[in-house]
Amino acid sequence: MSETLTQLEADIHADLARIAHPGAAWLEPKAGPDGKPALDVLIIGAGQSGIAIGFGLLRSRVSNILLIDKAEEGKEGPWLTYARMPTLRSPKDYTGPDLDIPGLTYQSWHEARFGKTSWQELGLIAREHWAEYLLWLRRTVGLPVRNACELKEIAPAADGLLAARVKRAGEVETLYARKIVLATGQEGMGGWMIPEQLVHLPASSVATVADDIDFESLRGKRVAVIGAGASAFDNAATALEAGAAEVHLLCRRAQIQVIQPYRWLTFRGFLRHLSDLDDAWRWRFMRKILEMREGFPQPTYDRCARHANFTLHEGAPVEAARKTDNGVELQTPRGAITADFVICGTGIDMDFAGRGELAQCAGNIATWADRYQPPEDERNERLGRFPYLADDYAFTEREPGITPWIADIHLFAIASTMSFGPSGSSINAMTTAVPKLVHGLTRGLFRADVERHWDSLSAYDVPQAVVTRQAREMGESL
């Protein structure tokens, strides 16, 4: 480690000590059914969101926490797996996991790692560097993380606790916690979609943008990419760079989306207070944004367009698909396209029942369709399937009283978008969204212990000063 980075870490620890007030411990561990202290908060996911949430809790003196992630250390999130762009798409000066601590910003790390001139010359952040930065941040603030540990099921336990069944190295154990946060990023509450017209195709012929695709095997092959978002373009570009003979990108819209609504909404009023609006306004804003879909930057498009064997098909939704001796034939309004391999960049759908960890409550998680009926011209069945969350990001019940324990499961992922805006999987929202979530978690923990705090206050008898006998006698004589 460089001397500059070592000094930065020392400065960070000193800064955090200066702003530690109030530093008093205020939580007492509850015993789980196994007799061991239960966690106050279990965070599922140790990517950028999980790290930021864990750091926020530590700063709130909630230290009895644990982060788990099914990936090996360093492979959390998409950055070194299915993210196929050279750089992040966010501007380099966006802050997030640092939670407004200057020394913990990416800029501070980059300057310590590569020098100030490198930062000044930097255009966008390399995704490999972002992944390295996140690991550094979690180690610097001292977060407890257990990698290669997968959540299998959440269930209610005695005394208001939650039981999380997890699997690690072939062994299954149960972790007990007062609260669980699902900081699961893009996956959240569903799965990556393969359009209905393609689900019958063999796995050897179709994949989603999140799958582990062997792009080298596509050299000399014909590739079709369904979708026209940034991830679709990234996968098309990766196939082209791997030597695909031809790549066709199929966009269902008449024109590709080049406007990025997420740039418009990056101001504190929207990010902090969208969730304070009534359902009608929240629906109106998020429907507009999500129906526009996320745009892509110029370099993402140029990365594909520079290849003569790249073809963009606008107004070409897939109407049918069939496997033939010549490959996969995709029927569109503009004619048939034949490919050897199809990559689906069509997003993620909400599928609570498909999430094994939620098997005991999936049927009673309230959705937006359960809580709000928009005007006829604003209806959208896909958005209605998003979970309807409480003001602390917790699940709410479709039928009250059946699964009351889900009020202690908090969702911070892409599926929280309809309730809170781009909070659960976006760097640009972290500085406002994570404190809101942490506030909700600490509020719930405090309220649950209110009687203990009252008893503590009632018994509090620590004198702040000592009054001498001589002073008392002089006072009595006056």
N, C-alpha and C positions, 0 to 999 in steps of 0.2 A: 504494500500500500504506500502511495506517495506521501511525503511529509505534508503536502498541501491538504490532502484528503484527511489525514490524521488530525491536522490542526482544525479543519472544518468540523470534524466530529466532536472534538473537545469544546469548540465554541458553541456547538448546538447543545451539548449537555449543560454547559454553563447557562445558556439562554433559557433552557427549559426549567432549570432550577430557579432562575430569577422570577419566572412567571408561574410558579407552581401553586401559589395561593388560590383558594384554600386547600391545604394539603392534608387535612385531617381525614383519616380513614372513617368511612361511614356505613360500610356494609359488613355484615357478619355472614359467613358461609352457612348455608342450610345443609343439613345432612340428607344425603340421598338414601334410597331404600337399601343400598349396599353398605350403609354406615359411613361412607366416605363423604367429605365435603362436596357438594354439588357446585358446578360452575355457576357464576352469575350470568355470564353470556357465553354461548357457544356460537362462533361465526363459521358458517359453511362457505368456504372459498377464501383463498389467501392471495388473490390477485389484487389489482389496484384498489378496488372497492373495499375488500376485506381488510387490507392494510390500513386504509384511511379510517375505517370504522374502529378497528382495534386501537389505533393511535388516539382517536377521539375519546374512546372509553378510558384509556390510560390517563389522559389528561383530566378526566372527570373523576379520577381516583376509583375507577372500576378496574381492578387489576386481576381479579379472579376470573380470567377469560382464557379461551383457547381458540385458535384458528386451525381448521383442518382443510386440506385440499387433496383431491384425488390424484393430482399430478405430482410428479417428482419435483424436488426443489429446483426452481429456475424455469420450470415449464408451466407455471400457473398462467391462466388466461390464454389469449390467442397469440401472443407476440412471437413465440418461437415454435408455434405449431401451425395453425391454419390461417394466421395473418400472412397474406402473400403480397403485401405492399412493401416497398423499401423503407418507407418512413411513416410516421404517424401523420394523420391528415389534419390534426389540430395545430394551430400556430404554436411556435416554440415557447411563447411567453404565457401560455395558459398554465395556471397553477391548479392544484387539486389535492393529491394525497398529502401534501405538506401541511394542509390546514392552516395556511397563513403564517407559518414559521419560516422566515426568509432563508435561513440556513438549510432548510430541508427541501427547498424548491429544486426542480430539475436544473435550473440555471446554475445554482450554487454547486451542485454535484458536478455538472459538466465542466464548469470553470476549474474546479479543483482537480478533475480527472484529466482534462485536455488543454486547459489554459483559456484565458479570457479572449485571446484572439480567435481561437476556435469557435467560441460562442458567438462572437460578433460576425463571423463568416458563415455561421450555420444557417441553413434555410429551414429545414424541418428536421425533427428528431428521428434518428434511425431507430427502428423498432427494437433492434438488439440492444441498443443503449438504453432505451426505456425499460426493458426487462431487467437489465443490470442495475439500473437506478432503483427500481422497485425493491429488488433484493437488498440493496444497500440500505434503503430507507427502513425496511422492516427490521434489519439487524441493528441499525443505529438507535432506533427507539425501543428496542428490546421486546418485540412481540413474540409471544409463545406460539409456535406454528408446528403442526404435525402434518408432514407431507405423506403422500401415498396412502392416504386415509380417506375412504369413501363413505359418505352417508348413505345408509340403506333404508332407514325408516325412522319416522318420528311418531311417538305415541305419548299419551298422557301417563304420568306417574303419580305416586302418592304425594300428598302435601303440596299440591299445586306445581309440581315440577314437570319438566318434559324429559322423556327418555329418548335419546338418539342412539340408534343401533348403527355402529360403524364397523367397517372392515378394513383391516390393515395386515399385509403380509399373510393373508389367508386366515387370520384370526378375527373373530367377531367379538366385539365388546359393547357394552352399553355405557354411554356417558349421560350423566344427569345434569340438567341445567335449568335455571329459572327462566331464561329467555334464549331463543335461537334466532339468529339472523341468517337468512339465505342470501348471501352476497355472491350470487351465481352468474352475474354478468349477462351475456347474450342468451344463455340457455334459459335461466329463470324458471318459467312455468310451462315450458313446452318443449318442442323438438324442432329441428331443422326440417323444413318442408320439402317433400318431393311432390310436385303437382299430381293431382289425381290421374291425369292422362298418362303419367309415366310410372306409376307405382307398380305396375305389373311387369316392368322390365327387369331383367336379371341384374343382380348387384354388380356384375362385371361390366355392365354397360352404362350405369348411372350412379352419380354420387352427389352429395351436397357440398357446398363450399367449405363446410367445417370438417369434412372427412379427410382422412389421411390418403391423399391421392398421389400415386406414383407418376409424376409428370414425365419422368424420363421414358416411361413406357408409352407415352403418347407421341413420341418422336415419329414423324412421318404419318401420323393418323389425322383423321378428320374429327374435330371437336366442336360440339355445340354447347353454348352456355345460355341457360335460360335465366332471364332477369337482366336489369340494366342499372343496378345500384353499384356502389363503389366496389363491393366484394366481388360482384360478377365480373366487373372489368379487371380486377386484380387477378382473378383466376384465368380469364381469357389471356391476359398478358403473360402469365406464368406458363401457360401452355404454348404460346407463341415463342417465348424465349427458350423453351425446352425443345423446340424444333417441330412442333405440330405442322402438318402439311397445310391445313387450313383451319381457321377458327371462325365460327359464326356466332354472333351474339344476338339473341332474340329478345326484343323489347316489345311488350304487349301494347304500350302506349303509342299514339301516333308520332310522338316526339319524345326523345329521351329527356329525363329530368336534369337540368343543369343548375337550377336554383337550389341553394342549400338553406333550408329554413332554420337549421340549427345555428347558423350565424346570426340570424335575426334575433333569436330568443336569448342570446347570450348577454343578458343584462340582469342585474340583481333583482329588479322588481319582479320580472317574470319567474326567474329561477327560484326565488325565495317565496313568492306569494301566489303562484298559480294554485297551489293546493288550498289556499284560503278562500278561493272563489267558490261560488255555488256550482252544483253539478252541471247546470246548463252552460255556464261559461267555460268550465273545465273541458267539457265534451266538445264545445265549439272550437276552442283553441287547438286541442290535441287532434281532433278529427282533421282539421285543416292541415296541420303539420304532418301527421302520419299518412294522410292520403296523398300529400305531395311527395312523400318518401324522401329519403336522404339523398342529396345530390353528391356529386363527386368533383374533385378538383381537376384543373387542366392537366397536370402531369399524369393523372390516372388515365385520362382519355388518350393523351399523347403516347403513352406507353404501348397502347394497342394500335393506334392509328398509324404509327410509323412502320408497321408491317404490311406489306402489300397483300399478304394472304389473310388479312383480317376483314371481315364483312359485318357491318352493323345492319340489322334488319329491324326497322321501326314498324309499328303497327302489325306485329307478327306474333300474337299469342299462340301457344301450342294448343291446337284443337283436338289432336289425336296423335298417338305414337304407336308404332309397331316394330317388332324385331323382324328383320328380313335377312336373307343370305348375304345381302350387301351392307348390313349394318342396321342402325336404328333410323327409321324414317319418321320424321316429325312433320305433321301436317299443319300448315298455318294458312291464314287467309291470303297470303301472298305466294302460296305454293309450298311444295314439299322440300325439306332439307334432309339430307342423309348424313349421318355422322357415325363414327366408330365408338364415340364416348360422349356422354352428356353430363354436364355439370349444372346443378340447380342452385341458382343464387336467388331464391324466391322467399327468403326470410324464415321466420320462426312463427309457428302457430301456437296458440294457447291450448294446452292439453293436460289439465290437472291430473286426470286419471292415468296419463302416461308417465307421470313422475312417481316412481316406486316409493320414494321417501314420504309421499303424501297419501299413500294408499288408505290410511285410516280417517282421512278428512276431506279428500278431494271432492266428494259429492256434496259437501256442505260449505265449500268456499264460495262466498258471494262474488258474482261478476257484476260488471257495469250494467249488463242487460237485466240483472235482478233488481238493480237500484234506480235506474234512470231510463226513461223512455223518451228519446229525442223526437223532435218534429219529423214528419215524414221525409222531408227533403234533407235531413241530416243523419239518417239512419245508416249504420254500417255494422253488419253482422260480425265481421272480424274483430272490430274494436270492442263490441259488446261482450266478447269472450274474455277480455282482460279482467284480472281480479280487481274488485272494488276494495281499496285499502282504507284503514282507519288513519287518523292524523299522525300516528306514530309508525306508519308503514306496516301495521299488523293486518293479518287476514281478518275478515269479518265473516260472520256466519250467514248462510242463506236462510236457515231456519234457526232462530235463537234457541239456545239451550241444549242443542244436540252435541256440539263440539266446542264448548266454551274455551277449552284450552288453546285453541288456535289463536286467541288474542295475544299469546306470548310467542307467536311465530311471526317474525318481521321480514318482509320481502324487500330486498334492495337489489333489483335486477331490472332488465329491460322491461319486464312485465309490470313494473311499477309506474311506467310511463303515463298511462291514462290518468292515474290519480295524482301524480306529482310532477309530470313533465320529464325531461331527459335527465333523470337523477341517478338511476341505478346502473348505468353502464357507460356514462359519459364523463370524460375528464372535465369538461367545461362546467358541469353542475356540482362538482364535489364540494367546493368551498361553501356552498349554501345548503346542499342536500345532506351531507354527512352530519353537520352540526344539528340539523333538524331531527335526523334519526337518533343521534346520540341523546339529544334532549328527551325524545320520546322514551328511549330505553331507561334513562336514569329516572325520569318521572315515574315510570311504572315500578321500578325497583323501590323508590322512596315511598310511594303510596302503599305498596304491599307491606312495608315495614313500619307504617306510621305509628302503630301502637307501641312498637319497640322504641321508636324515637321519643314518643311521649313519656314512656316510662323512664327513659334515660334522662330526659329533661327534668322530670319530677324528682329524680334521685340525685340530680347534679348539685354538689355541695362543695365545689373546689373554690376556696377563697382566693381572691385576686390581690388582697393586701392584708397585712397584719396590723391590727390596731393595738398599741401597747396599753398596759394597765395604767401607766402614768397619764397617758393622754385621756383615757376615759375618766380618771379621777379629776383631772383638771377641768374637763368638760362638765362634770357634775357639780363642781364648785362654783361655776359661773352663774 
